[in-house]
């Protein structure tokens, strides 16, 4: 079982709609969760971090964490063509505190104009 | 931008040759990381450093070595490059407060390495 799993996509969403990206993780004691966006040919850039159960909003982005079900999701409201990218979920490795992160393979998101 | 540069940005080399990639940071971050990114595998940790001369292995460390003689530089060496090491290599730092979150990793621009 992979430690961090994401649907590879591609996920196609019409412009203006809500894009929903999901991630599950295997280690129940993980405490820190991150979403990165990566444009083709570029490096990953941090979008959101979340540590507590519930929702965390930042502009058009909302991260949701459910530790009991071991999943974290990212919602993008009012999707724009510029949101087309690969989104990486990352989870801290609890054996190493926050020194190490484990990444999912990413979900490719395409926003259709 | 976490003040991270990588060099070279692109490199083509031949099987069996040694290759060294450099990661340079300007903000005195303690933790530095080397990842490789391949289709279908995502980002995988090669080695990381938690201080000058303090390094540890990641999940895909075979065939790679690292060195950190100064806080600002973290070198990744492929002792004898193989075609399976063709990849995009990213350096990252762990934020230490200020404008960077303390438990978050920030990435450099990457190095595309091709081993023929």
Interface residues (C-beta under 8 A of the other chain):
Chain A: X32 X34 X42 X43 X44 X45 X46 X49 X88 X90 X92 X98 X99 X100 X101 X103 X104 X105 X106
Chain B: X31 X40 X41 X42 X43 X44 X45 X48 X50 X58 X90 X94 X101 X102 X103 X104 X105 X106 X107 X108 X109 X110
